[in-house]
Amino acid sequence: MSFGRLEKPARHEPMSDINVTPLVDVMLVLLVIFIITAPLMSSRLELELPKAEESVTKAEEPAAFVSISVDAKGQVFWDDKPIDAATLKLRLEQTARQDPETELQLRADTAVPYGRMLQLIGQAQAAGLGRIGFVADPATGAPTAPGR
């Protein structure tokens, strides 16, 4: 019983098949790179900010500011990074100690209750921050204020 030829053919012919192993290796490496970097590219916090008149939204940018955002679920973010209540209190106090003139810029989704925003304002004022600004998207086709 034989499973193959024991003798070698007299003539070696060139291999005419395409070697796909390097192609598969490269594609798998690219897939791993994409899997690792895809979550990093979509780490932007999505908020539906309230609309305001254009004249209200064109305020001067302060020299030093801290951005606090609240999403529709009520999660608080410090410069787009999630933060818990205890850490928020400590960071507000540290910021007030470093520079009491630092402006707190509040960004809140339209679904956030008014009372929750008042709690954040109270925490900031208790920590020693008095400059608080609200960030809004410009309203399209908003009526101008009287006298303008």
C-alpha positions as CSV (number, residue, x, y, z in Angstrom):
1,M,0.0,0.0,0.0
2,S,1.5,3.3,-1.0
3,F,0.4,6.8,-0.1
4,G,2.6,8.8,-2.4
5,R,5.5,8.5,-4.8
6,L,8.9,7.9,-3.4
7,E,10.7,9.0,-6.5
8,K,11.2,12.6,-7.3
9,P,10.0,13.9,-10.7
10,A,12.8,14.6,-13.1
11,R,11.6,18.1,-13.7
12,H,10.6,20.7,-11.0
13,E,7.9,23.0,-12.3
14,P,7.5,26.5,-10.8
15,M,4.7,26.9,-8.3
16,S,1.8,28.8,-9.9
17,D,-0.4,29.3,-6.8
18,I,-0.6,32.6,-5.0
19,N,0.7,32.6,-1.5
20,V,-2.0,34.3,0.6
21,T,-0.4,33.8,4.0
22,P,1.4,37.2,4.1
23,L,-1.8,38.9,2.9
24,V,-3.8,37.2,5.8
25,D,-1.1,38.2,8.3
26,V,-1.2,41.9,7.2
27,M,-5.0,41.9,7.3
28,L,-5.1,40.4,10.8
29,V,-2.6,43.0,12.1
30,L,-4.7,45.8,10.5
31,L,-7.8,44.3,12.1
32,V,-6.2,44.3,15.6
33,I,-5.1,47.9,15.2
34,F,-8.6,48.9,14.1
35,I,-10.2,47.1,17.1
36,I,-7.8,48.8,19.5
37,T,-8.1,52.3,18.1
38,A,-11.8,52.4,17.3
39,P,-13.0,53.0,20.8
40,L,-10.5,55.8,21.3
41,M,-11.8,57.7,18.3
42,S,-15.4,57.7,19.5
43,S,-14.7,58.9,23.1
44,R,-16.4,62.2,22.5
45,L,-19.3,63.1,24.8
46,E,-22.5,63.6,23.0
47,L,-24.9,66.2,24.5
48,E,-27.9,67.9,23.2
49,L,-27.3,71.4,24.4
50,P,-30.1,73.9,24.8
51,K,-30.5,76.6,22.1
52,A,-29.8,80.2,22.9
53,E,-29.7,83.5,21.0
54,E,-26.5,84.3,19.1
55,S,-25.7,87.3,21.1
56,V,-25.8,85.3,24.3
57,T,-23.5,82.6,22.9
58,K,-20.7,85.0,21.8
59,A,-19.0,85.6,25.1
60,E,-15.3,86.0,25.6
61,E,-13.4,82.9,26.3
62,P,-11.9,83.1,29.9
63,A,-8.2,82.6,30.5
64,A,-8.8,79.7,32.9
65,F,-11.9,77.5,32.8
66,V,-13.1,74.0,33.8
67,S,-15.7,72.2,31.8
68,I,-18.3,70.1,33.6
69,S,-20.9,68.2,31.5
70,V,-24.0,66.3,32.5
71,D,-25.5,63.8,30.0
72,A,-29.1,62.8,29.7
73,K,-28.7,60.0,32.2
74,G,-27.3,62.4,34.9
75,Q,-23.7,61.2,34.7
76,V,-21.3,64.1,35.4
77,F,-18.1,64.6,33.4
78,W,-15.0,66.7,34.2
79,D,-13.4,67.7,30.9
80,D,-15.2,64.8,29.1
81,K,-14.1,62.2,31.6
82,P,-16.6,60.6,34.0
83,I,-16.3,61.6,37.6
84,D,-18.1,60.7,40.8
85,A,-19.6,63.1,43.4
86,A,-16.8,62.8,46.0
87,T,-14.0,63.3,43.4
88,L,-16.0,66.2,41.9
89,K,-16.1,68.0,45.2
90,L,-12.4,67.5,45.8
91,R,-11.5,68.8,42.3
92,L,-13.8,71.8,42.7
93,E,-12.0,72.7,45.9
94,Q,-8.6,72.2,44.4
95,T,-9.5,74.4,41.5
96,A,-10.8,77.1,43.8
97,R,-7.6,77.0,45.9
98,Q,-5.4,77.2,42.8
99,D,-7.3,80.1,41.2
100,P,-10.6,81.4,42.6
101,E,-11.2,83.3,39.3
102,T,-11.4,80.1,37.3
103,E,-14.7,79.9,35.3
104,L,-16.8,76.8,35.6
105,Q,-18.5,76.1,32.2
106,L,-21.6,74.0,32.6
107,R,-22.8,71.9,29.7
108,A,-26.0,70.0,30.3
109,D,-28.2,67.9,28.0
110,T,-31.7,69.3,27.6
111,A,-33.1,66.3,29.5
112,V,-31.2,67.2,32.7
113,P,-33.5,68.5,35.4
114,Y,-33.1,72.1,36.6
115,G,-32.6,70.9,40.2
116,R,-29.6,68.8,39.2
117,M,-27.9,71.9,37.7
118,L,-28.7,73.9,40.8
119,Q,-26.9,71.2,42.9
120,L,-23.8,71.5,40.7
121,I,-23.9,75.3,41.0
122,G,-24.2,75.0,44.8
123,Q,-21.3,72.6,45.0
124,A,-19.1,75.0,42.9
125,Q,-20.0,78.0,45.0
126,A,-19.4,76.1,48.3
127,A,-16.0,75.2,46.9
128,G,-15.2,78.8,46.2
129,L,-15.8,79.2,42.5
130,G,-18.0,82.2,41.7
131,R,-17.7,82.5,38.0
132,I,-20.1,80.1,36.4
133,G,-21.1,80.0,32.7
134,F,-23.6,78.0,30.8
135,V,-22.8,76.6,27.4
136,A,-25.5,76.4,24.7
137,D,-25.7,75.8,21.0
138,P,-26.7,78.8,18.9
139,A,-30.4,78.8,17.9
140,T,-31.1,78.9,14.2
141,G,-33.5,81.6,13.3
142,A,-33.8,82.9,16.8
143,P,-35.5,86.3,17.3
144,T,-33.2,89.1,18.3
145,A,-33.4,90.6,21.7
146,P,-35.5,93.8,22.1
147,G,-33.6,97.0,21.3
148,R,-31.0,95.3,19.0
